Amino acid sequence: MRPTRSAVPLAAVAAAVALLVSGCGGGDDGDGKSGKIDGAEDAGKKSPSAESSSPGKEDAPGDFRTSDIELPDDVKLVFDWDQPSDPDKAAALDGAADYMRALMHGTVEQDPKDPVLVKHVVPLQSAQKFATTKVQLDVEKGYTVTGEERYYKSEVGDVTDQKLAEVSFCVDQSKFFSKKIKTGKVLRTEKSSSSYLYFTLVMQKPEESQQPWKARTFGAEEKAVKQCQEG
């Protein structure tokens, strides 16, 4: 069996969580999509985050380029995104970036209940269930992660009256691998269609302005070469 590129295939976990959340009504539709995302229909029309970007201050609130989430030196997450000028969209994108960082933090810490991860998810929603399920599977397999994972082609939807915004982006895992914790062995694979994923998050605005936007729902499509190819 070929080793997985990341510790546990994210799209496969997303599909399993979709079934868990929606019962018989969810799951894989046969082309790699993980099913309908609760809340996504209310998340407004998408607009590319690059549509009206601004460099801004490096320490500005809602800036995905900064984070207090610390990861090991051998785990590098590259967010090749443009900063939206709209403050709510910027904060939603920032929250999505920290959700991905927190997910990796949970795997590195080998803790499905990692406080860092808990801080960045809405309780009892699919983004939390996806993250905790994914980390738990890593723990059971004795895997952590190493390498570089790149996030690009981001789109951020308009914020709804329910204070939700949909964030979607591509993921390149071609330089991101599993690592056995006991032996330190890195499970390397060649770059393939499985290296590309397409994620969709519905982010929820906090009640207090100083709190982060949290991930509410999660969806993933694997082998997303067509929509994630360069150009």
PERA-V250676 format. One record per backbone hydrogen bond with DSSP energy under -1.0 kcal/mol. CO is the residue of the C=O (numbers start at 1). NH is the residue of the N-H. If there is no record, write none. Layout:
# PERA-V250676
co->CO nh->NH
co->CO nh->NH
This chain:
# PERA-V250676
co->9 nh->13
co->10 nh->14
co->11 nh->15
co->12 nh->16
co->13 nh->17
co->14 nh->18
co->15 nh->19
co->16 nh->20
co->17 nh->21
co->18 nh->22
co->19 nh->23
co->22 nh->25
co->33 nh->29
co->37 nh->40
co->39 nh->42
co->40 nh->43
co->45 nh->158
co->47 nh->156
co->48 nh->51
co->52 nh->85
co->57 nh->60
co->60 nh->63
co->63 nh->66
co->72 nh->75
co->74 nh->147
co->76 nh->149
co->78 nh->151
co->79 nh->81
co->83 nh->54
co->86 nh->90
co->87 nh->91
co->88 nh->92
co->89 nh->93
co->90 nh->94
co->91 nh->95
co->92 nh->96
co->93 nh->97
co->94 nh->98
co->95 nh->99
co->96 nh->100
co->97 nh->101
co->98 nh->102
co->99 nh->103
co->100 nh->104
co->101 nh->105
co->102 nh->106
co->103 nh->107
co->104 nh->108
co->105 nh->109
co->106 nh->111
co->111 nh->114
co->114 nh->118
co->115 nh->119
co->117 nh->120
co->118 nh->121
co->120 nh->215
co->122 nh->125
co->125 nh->129
co->126 nh->130
co->127 nh->131
co->128 nh->132
co->129 nh->133
co->130 nh->134
co->131 nh->135
co->132 nh->136
co->133 nh->137
co->134 nh->138
co->135 nh->139
co->136 nh->140
co->137 nh->141
co->138 nh->142
co->138 nh->143
co->142 nh->181
co->144 nh->179
co->146 nh->177
co->147 nh->76
co->149 nh->78
co->150 nh->172
co->151 nh->80
co->152 nh->170
co->154 nh->49
co->155 nh->168
co->156 nh->47
co->160 nh->163
co->163 nh->205
co->164 nh->160
co->165 nh->203
co->166 nh->157
co->167 nh->201
co->168 nh->155
co->169 nh->199
co->170 nh->152
co->171 nh->197
co->172 nh->150
co->173 nh->176
co->175 nh->148
co->177 nh->146
co->178 nh->187
co->179 nh->144
co->180 nh->184
co->185 nh->180
co->186 nh->188
co->192 nh->195
co->193 nh->196
co->195 nh->173
co->196 nh->224
co->197 nh->171
co->198 nh->221
co->199 nh->169
co->200 nh->219
co->201 nh->167
co->202 nh->216
co->202 nh->217
co->203 nh->165
co->204 nh->214
co->208 nh->211
co->214 nh->204
co->215 nh->122
co->216 nh->127
co->217 nh->202
co->219 nh->200
co->221 nh->198
co->223 nh->225
co->224 nh->228
co->225 nh->229
